[in-house]
Amino acid sequence: MKLERTAGRPLVIGHRGASAVAPENSLAALEAAVAAGADLVEFDIAPGLVLAHDADGTGPDLDEALTMLALHAIGLHLDLKLPGYEQAVLEAVDRHHLRERVLVSTAYTSVGRRVAALAPELPVAIGYPRDRYEVSRFRWPESVTRPAAAALRAAMPLRIPLLLWQARANVLALHHTLCSPDAVTAAHRRGAPVLAWTANDPATVRRLEAAGVDGIVSDDPKTVLATLLGP
Protein backbone atom coordinates (compact mmCIF):
# COMPACT_ATOMS: atom_id res chain seq x y z
CA MET A 1 0.00 0.00 0.00
CA LYS A 2 1.37 3.40 -0.99
CA LEU A 3 0.94 5.99 1.75
CA GLU A 4 3.58 8.56 0.80
CA ARG A 5 2.27 11.88 -0.47
CA THR A 6 4.27 12.69 -3.57
CA ALA A 7 1.96 15.35 -4.99
CA GLY A 8 -1.51 16.69 -4.47
CA ARG A 9 -3.62 16.20 -1.40
CA PRO A 10 -3.06 13.96 1.63
CA LEU A 11 -4.94 10.68 1.84
CA VAL A 12 -8.25 10.89 3.70
CA ILE A 13 -8.93 8.18 6.27
CA GLY A 14 -12.34 7.65 7.85
CA HIS A 15 -11.96 7.37 11.64
CA ARG A 16 -13.81 4.36 13.03
CA GLY A 17 -15.66 4.43 9.75
CA ALA A 18 -17.27 7.81 9.32
CA SER A 19 -18.16 8.19 12.97
CA ALA A 20 -19.55 11.70 12.59
CA VAL A 21 -22.54 10.29 10.69
CA ALA A 22 -22.96 6.73 12.06
CA PRO A 23 -22.07 4.88 15.28
CA GLU A 24 -18.32 4.35 15.45
CA ASN A 25 -16.90 0.96 14.44
CA SER A 26 -20.29 -0.11 13.06
CA LEU A 27 -20.93 -1.53 9.61
CA ALA A 28 -22.99 1.57 8.89
CA ALA A 29 -19.98 3.78 9.71
CA LEU A 30 -17.72 1.71 7.46
CA GLU A 31 -20.25 2.01 4.63
CA ALA A 32 -20.50 5.76 5.22
CA ALA A 33 -16.71 6.12 4.85
CA VAL A 34 -16.88 4.23 1.56
CA ALA A 35 -19.75 6.43 0.37
CA ALA A 36 -17.85 9.58 1.36
CA GLY A 37 -14.99 8.65 -0.96
CA ALA A 38 -12.37 8.06 1.74
CA ASP A 39 -9.08 6.58 0.56
CA LEU A 40 -8.88 4.32 3.62
CA VAL A 41 -11.22 3.38 6.42
CA GLU A 42 -9.85 3.00 9.96
CA PHE A 43 -11.49 0.86 12.60
CA ASP A 44 -10.58 -0.52 16.02
CA ILE A 45 -10.06 -4.21 16.65
CA ALA A 46 -10.41 -5.34 20.26
CA PRO A 47 -9.65 -8.76 21.78
CA GLY A 48 -12.06 -11.36 20.43
CA LEU A 49 -11.72 -9.80 16.97
CA VAL A 50 -14.64 -7.45 17.41
CA LEU A 51 -14.78 -3.88 16.15
CA ALA A 52 -14.65 -1.90 19.38
CA HIS A 53 -12.42 0.64 21.06
CA ASP A 54 -12.42 -1.13 24.43
CA ALA A 55 -11.77 -4.72 25.44
CA ASP A 56 -15.32 -5.01 26.82
CA GLY A 57 -16.92 -3.26 23.86
CA THR A 58 -19.35 -4.80 21.42
CA GLY A 59 -19.54 -4.48 17.67
CA PRO A 60 -19.48 -6.49 14.47
CA ASP A 61 -16.84 -9.16 14.21
CA LEU A 62 -13.79 -8.63 12.05
CA ASP A 63 -14.75 -11.23 9.45
CA GLU A 64 -18.12 -9.55 8.97
CA ALA A 65 -16.46 -6.18 8.41
CA LEU A 66 -13.85 -7.58 6.03
CA THR A 67 -16.51 -9.41 4.02
CA MET A 68 -18.32 -6.12 3.45
CA LEU A 69 -15.20 -4.04 2.76
CA ALA A 70 -13.75 -6.58 0.33
CA LEU A 71 -16.46 -5.47 -2.11
CA HIS A 72 -15.12 -1.91 -2.26
CA ALA A 73 -11.91 -0.36 -3.54
CA ILE A 74 -10.78 1.19 -0.27
CA GLY A 75 -7.72 0.78 1.92
CA LEU A 76 -8.11 -0.82 5.34
CA HIS A 77 -6.52 0.75 8.41
CA LEU A 78 -6.72 -1.77 11.25
CA ASP A 79 -6.01 -0.35 14.71
CA LEU A 80 -5.13 -3.05 17.26
CA LYS A 81 -6.11 -1.83 20.70
CA LEU A 82 -4.11 -4.29 22.83
CA PRO A 83 -1.32 -6.85 22.44
CA GLY A 84 -1.89 -10.56 22.04
CA TYR A 85 -4.01 -11.24 18.95
CA GLU A 86 -1.85 -10.00 16.11
CA GLN A 87 -1.62 -13.41 14.42
CA ALA A 88 -5.40 -13.88 14.53
CA VAL A 89 -5.94 -10.50 12.86
CA LEU A 90 -3.51 -11.32 10.06
CA GLU A 91 -5.17 -14.71 9.55
CA ALA A 92 -8.54 -12.97 9.16
CA VAL A 93 -7.03 -10.56 6.62
CA ASP A 94 -5.64 -13.48 4.65
CA ARG A 95 -8.94 -15.34 4.69
CA HIS A 96 -10.35 -12.43 2.72
CA HIS A 97 -7.25 -11.98 0.51
CA LEU A 98 -6.85 -8.35 1.60
CA ARG A 99 -3.25 -8.15 2.76
CA GLU A 100 -2.22 -5.80 -0.08
CA ARG A 101 -4.86 -3.27 1.06
CA VAL A 102 -4.02 -3.30 4.79
CA LEU A 103 -2.25 -0.88 7.11
CA VAL A 104 -1.91 -1.97 10.76
CA SER A 105 -1.61 0.60 13.53
CA THR A 106 -1.19 0.42 17.29
CA ALA A 107 -0.20 2.54 20.26
CA TYR A 108 1.83 -0.36 21.71
CA THR A 109 5.41 -0.83 20.54
CA SER A 110 5.20 -4.56 21.33
CA VAL A 111 2.30 -4.94 18.88
CA GLY A 112 4.23 -3.09 16.20
CA ARG A 113 7.22 -5.38 16.65
CA ARG A 114 5.03 -8.49 16.53
CA VAL A 115 3.22 -7.45 13.34
CA ALA A 116 6.50 -6.43 11.71
CA ALA A 117 7.92 -9.89 12.48
CA LEU A 118 4.85 -11.75 11.23
CA ALA A 119 4.23 -9.63 8.12
CA PRO A 120 7.33 -7.60 7.24
CA GLU A 121 5.79 -6.43 3.97
CA LEU A 122 2.92 -4.59 5.69
CA PRO A 123 2.92 -0.91 6.62
CA VAL A 124 2.89 -0.69 10.43
CA ALA A 125 2.04 2.61 12.13
CA ILE A 126 2.90 3.50 15.70
CA GLY A 127 0.34 5.85 17.20
CA TYR A 128 1.41 8.65 19.52
CA PRO A 129 0.42 9.54 22.13
CA ARG A 130 -1.48 6.59 23.57
CA ASP A 131 -4.95 7.92 24.39
CA ARG A 132 -6.23 5.48 27.01
CA TYR A 133 -8.93 7.77 28.33
CA GLU A 134 -10.02 9.45 25.10
CA VAL A 135 -8.68 12.81 26.32
CA SER A 136 -8.30 13.91 22.71
CA ARG A 137 -12.10 14.12 22.54
CA PHE A 138 -12.33 16.62 25.39
CA ARG A 139 -12.32 20.35 24.74
CA TRP A 140 -9.94 21.60 27.40
CA PRO A 141 -9.56 25.36 27.92
CA GLU A 142 -6.91 26.74 25.57
CA SER A 143 -4.98 28.17 28.54
CA VAL A 144 -4.45 24.60 29.77
CA THR A 145 -3.64 22.88 26.51
CA ARG A 146 -1.54 25.45 24.68
CA PRO A 147 1.66 25.34 26.83
CA ALA A 148 1.72 21.54 27.13
CA ALA A 149 0.98 20.97 23.47
CA ALA A 150 3.57 23.53 22.38
CA ALA A 151 6.28 21.93 24.52
CA LEU A 152 5.51 18.42 23.30
CA ARG A 153 5.23 19.59 19.68
CA ALA A 154 8.66 21.21 19.90
CA ALA A 155 10.20 18.01 21.28
CA MET A 156 8.43 15.68 18.86
CA PRO A 157 11.01 15.71 16.03
CA LEU A 158 13.63 14.39 18.46
CA ARG A 159 11.34 11.62 19.74
CA ILE A 160 10.32 10.27 16.36
CA PRO A 161 13.42 8.18 15.49
CA LEU A 162 13.30 6.25 18.77
CA LEU A 163 9.53 5.82 18.59
CA LEU A 164 9.72 4.30 15.12
CA TRP A 165 12.65 2.09 16.07
CA GLN A 166 11.06 0.77 19.27
CA ALA A 167 7.93 -0.34 17.40
CA ARG A 168 9.77 -1.44 14.21
CA ALA A 169 7.22 0.84 12.56
CA ASN A 170 7.48 2.34 9.09
CA VAL A 171 4.55 4.77 9.48
CA LEU A 172 3.89 7.41 12.16
CA ALA A 173 0.32 8.12 13.32
CA LEU A 174 0.52 11.39 15.24
CA HIS A 175 -2.15 13.39 17.06
CA HIS A 176 -2.86 16.49 14.99
CA THR A 177 -1.75 18.89 17.74
CA LEU A 178 1.77 17.41 17.54
CA CYS A 179 2.09 17.64 13.76
CA SER A 180 4.48 20.29 12.54
CA PRO A 181 6.61 20.64 9.42
CA ASP A 182 9.66 19.68 11.51
CA ALA A 183 7.97 16.51 12.81
CA VAL A 184 6.88 15.52 9.31
CA THR A 185 10.40 16.12 8.01
CA ALA A 186 11.90 14.03 10.83
CA ALA A 187 9.62 11.10 9.97
CA HIS A 188 10.16 11.45 6.23
CA ARG A 189 13.93 11.34 6.71
CA ARG A 190 13.43 7.82 8.03
CA GLY A 191 11.10 6.84 5.22
CA ALA A 192 7.97 6.97 7.40
CA PRO A 193 4.77 8.61 6.11
CA VAL A 194 2.84 10.66 8.68
CA LEU A 195 -0.87 10.19 9.38
CA ALA A 196 -2.47 12.94 11.48
CA TRP A 197 -5.41 12.10 13.76
CA THR A 198 -8.18 13.15 14.36
CA ALA A 199 -8.97 16.32 12.36
CA ASN A 200 -12.54 17.42 11.73
CA ASP A 201 -12.55 21.18 11.10
CA PRO A 202 -11.38 22.87 7.90
CA ALA A 203 -8.76 25.07 9.61
CA THR A 204 -7.01 22.06 11.13
CA VAL A 205 -7.21 20.17 7.85
CA ARG A 206 -5.57 23.05 5.98
CA ARG A 207 -2.83 23.38 8.61
CA LEU A 208 -2.04 19.67 8.35
CA GLU A 209 -2.01 19.80 4.57
CA ALA A 210 0.45 22.69 4.71
CA ALA A 211 2.62 20.81 7.23
CA GLY A 212 3.09 18.07 4.65
CA VAL A 213 1.32 15.14 6.31
CA ASP A 214 0.65 12.13 4.11
CA GLY A 215 -2.80 11.31 5.48
CA ILE A 216 -5.54 12.89 7.59
CA VAL A 217 -7.75 10.76 9.81
CA SER A 218 -11.20 12.23 10.37
CA ASP A 219 -14.61 11.39 11.79
CA ASP A 220 -16.04 13.22 8.78
CA PRO A 221 -14.09 12.22 5.66
CA LYS A 222 -16.63 13.87 3.35
CA THR A 223 -15.97 17.29 4.87
CA VAL A 224 -12.20 16.76 4.80
CA LEU A 225 -12.32 15.84 1.12
CA ALA A 226 -14.43 18.90 0.36
CA THR A 227 -11.91 21.07 2.21
CA LEU A 228 -8.92 19.61 0.37
CA LEU A 229 -10.55 19.68 -3.06
CA GLY A 230 -12.42 22.95 -2.69
CA PRO A 231 -11.40 26.35 -4.08
Disulfide bonds with the S-S distance in Angstrom:
none
